[in-house]
Amino acid sequence: MFIQMQESYSEKKKSLVFNTVKNLPNIPKPPRLISLKEITLKEMDATEDKVYDGYVLEARILEWSYLMEGIATIIEDKNGDVER
């Protein structure tokens, strides 16, 4: 099954169009790591598509990501909570 998924992805990849931007837009510098507040999986809402600006999630990768229609991986935070 994994081989079929990989072949399917390879076929779709051939039809992708990549564009290069010569001059990047004026984007702000990322915040210093020391200024970020820690957050855990329990404090995040998995049902909501939200960017937690100003926070950092420290997690351990339990299973490496694999390709499908998107990217999926399994992580564990410092409290032992697991999320995919």
Residue pairs with C-beta under 8 A, 6 or more apart in sequence:
2 66
5 66
5 67
5 68
6 67
9 67
9 68
31 54
33 56
35 54
36 54
36 55
36 56
37 54
37 55
37 56
38 55
38 56
38 57
38 58
39 52
39 55
39 56
39 57
40 57
40 77
40 78
40 79
40 81
41 57
41 59
41 77
41 79
41 81
41 82
41 83
42 79
42 81
44 50
44 52
44 57
46 83
57 77
58 77
58 78
59 75
59 76
59 77
59 78
60 75
60 76
60 77
61 73
61 74
61 75
62 74
62 75
62 76
62 82
63 73
63 74
64 73
65 71
65 72
65 73
66 72
66 73
72 84
73 84
74 82
74 83
74 84
75 82
75 83
75 84
76 82
77 83
